[in-house]
């Protein structure tokens, strides 16, 4: 049966050999664009995110073949088709699980998950929180447009309460998830928020995420111009941008507003917006994304639920912790150090064994059924 | 004076008691000694789903049956020749299986008014004459154990708990088991307990042996000579362990790392436990957050070049269905192992059934064919795992591997293979462009229809695939009507084509029978034993047993049509029989049992005789 094994002539059977021969070359944004026609609606915020990601990739210096984009189902989940890397377009909500199987077994790869608010937080909520909890080495791009686009406009788990849609003609009753709070509650080691239209900011945040070891969750506010147009206008409009975007920069005081006249104070475990002229600049908190304790980041996340007012943008939390995949590999190495490289013959012969002598002239009928069990049927 | 020794060809022993009485551990110790002694054997553990049901109740009865012999046997035995019961409930629950004339050994200390009431006895059966016709041996095992351990340094509670080892000692004496093996095995089993507790258990075991030796209670003891199995080195192995080892061997033979993702579920969890011990073989085990995630991780690991496996039971299969569809669509090699149990819903979690066959066959949306391989005995799980992996890798397809609770927890002697006997199941990854300077992920091998397996990290072969329909060849998204029909037919043809690559089904028909009995999976033993009984009566019956349930072996239709009558015994309401009738228009008859227990040889025999005389 070995002769007819499919495709045997193609090459080698070892992961290391197949994955050998990677050469670092200087690539451009174009090198990361696949030959597939992009099929998002004209004006969709996804175009901007794709352009930002393709633009960032060359500077990361990771060869295209070492990158995998994994997605679930939804508009944003078409993303992998447009990247000239390896890509897996999975099923609804399961991208973190699919990506975990890749990341856990292939530490040589950089794995990105592209998901949406419905995909990650509704049908895939369980995988989202547990993958983050384990700190699997994945970059999770959560495109949040506060609506189901691909299925034509139903409310999503991040939609504002009362949203009128085809499935909620009298307004939705659901309270919305705050993805940043949820990720922090799932023990996330890297949590950030950015915006589709702000190319500079999105690139900065993605760059920070790319260098993070472990699960990096990036919420990207992304405008759906067909079913939920203008959901983030408050952050992007003229004037709104400065007044409502609270830029988080590690090590700097959290100050915002057209006239830099507002800041965040930390009081009784809560983050609050204060007028600098009233409280004085000394009381304005300095952003510390590296704090081991997530309370500060969580307090910041509570400043806004949906962006209806001043909203923190940037890296909320970035701490170092052992990744699941590294620890799994360390256990394998430790077991090999302790027990030696596993030997199949020794395993099969382990435990209590005994030798059956030559048959005593038995004329028992030989049955040719389930072969190789070394037994013939008897009563 | 020592009782005379009676020689027997085969014996069925059942240990029964409360879930907390350690009956499974007692049975395991008895089996280890029996295996090392060289008898052939087959076991049937039977325990409740509750970890500790209320003590003394019928719901809490746990039992362990072992059939051992001086010749080759196939089943754990129909009815015990010896029932050891540690309490009244154990007697009540098991008596219906014990025939008159058999031995009943009861721990008389537990036959108190309270326990008798809990078990539903109106009077004490050890005293009221209701067990007349049985060879009844009431032994105050608890008090004898406590007495034997009074200077051992353990408290009364620990001493009482060792009563199962006293029972084991009595049985070891009664059947001349090698006592050194058992003492060593007790030491291993209780290794984590304090030294005095280990010593107390060994002392209780020895007290049981001495009790048999010195009292003149038993009329005789029994010996069962070693069986003459095929020459070679043997070990005793359970189905779940054999399955885990088969996966390790398959990965070895495929030169691939093994990735296993699972979620705890009875009776499949032991496969995860077993594999988690072999990290030094490079085995990665992942306990996922749910069954769906386990399936998803397995798809991801298959995409990236592992021998990728998930193992579950019926409810878990339901949850993995959507992901299996993805694997069918992406044409990735992986294994879905279903250790079947009684359903529907939570059903009978600890009991066996074969009621997932049609689920494995058809339980996915869309046209999503998957090959199905079934193991037939506990040790056969090893070989079935390798065969399932071979098909998955060669044809780039998810494959169902069917086991069940009977195989999972049952055990038997296994002729240990040498590595040279294992098949080479190595396949290669794609490393080169395959179409005019491009890489087409769905350009198929003409013979197998398998697509190339290009794993991430391979320079130049970057490609994107998923659950959307793919254009034949390029693998690009395609909604073209003709392409969808073509791809649907190609996927079906690929799985159907595996029939060319599996052996014909063998028919065991020495006498030229009219009646063919057809089985699959764990009914191998009971059907084989039933067939043998029928032939011993001078009647004719033919027998065929399927290892591959999808696709069927190429000669299967011809075999079926060459018999006047076809009987299909299954531990379900008739799954294989429906497939046979649908596929071949053969008037096969179902024979169904859904009691959470395997067929008895006598049941199969009776059914066969009825049909033969019909």
Interface residues (C-beta under 8 A of the other chain):
Chain A: X1 X2 X4 X5 X6 X7 X8 X9 X10 X11 X12 X13 X14 X15 X17 X18 X19 X21 X22 X23 X34 X36 X63 X64 X65 X66 X67 X68 X69 X70 X71 X73 X80 X81 X83 X84 X85 X86 X87 X88 X89 X90 X91 X94 X96 X97 X98 X99 X100 X101 X102 X103 X104 X105 X106 X108 X109 X126 X127 X130 X328 X331 X332 X334 X335 X336 X338 X339 X340 X341 X342 X344 X345 X347 X348 X349 X350 X351 X352 X353 X354 X355 X356 X357 X358 X359 X360 X362 X364 X365 X367 X368 X369 X370 X371 X372 X373 X374 X375 X376 X377 X378 X379
Chain B: X10 X32 X35 X36 X38 X40 X69 X71 X72 X73 X74 X181 X185 X226 X227 X228 X229 X230 X231 X232 X233 X234 X235 X236 X245 X248 X249 X252 X254 X255 X256 X257 X259 X261 X278 X279 X280 X281 X282 X283 X284 X286 X288 X289 X290 X292 X293 X294 X295 X296 X297 X298 X299 X300 X301 X302 X303 X304 X305 X306 X308 X322 X323 X325 X326 X330 X376 X377 X379 X380 X383 X390 X393 X394 X395 X396 X412 X413 X414 X415 X416 X417 X418 X419 X421 X423 X424 X425 X426 X427 X428 X429 X430 X431 X432 X434 X445 X447 X448 X450 X452 X453 X454 X455 X456 X457 X458 X459 X460 X461 X462 X463 X464 X465 X466 X467 X468 X476 X477 X501 X506 X508 X510 X524 X528 X529 X531 X532 X533 X543 X545 X547 X601
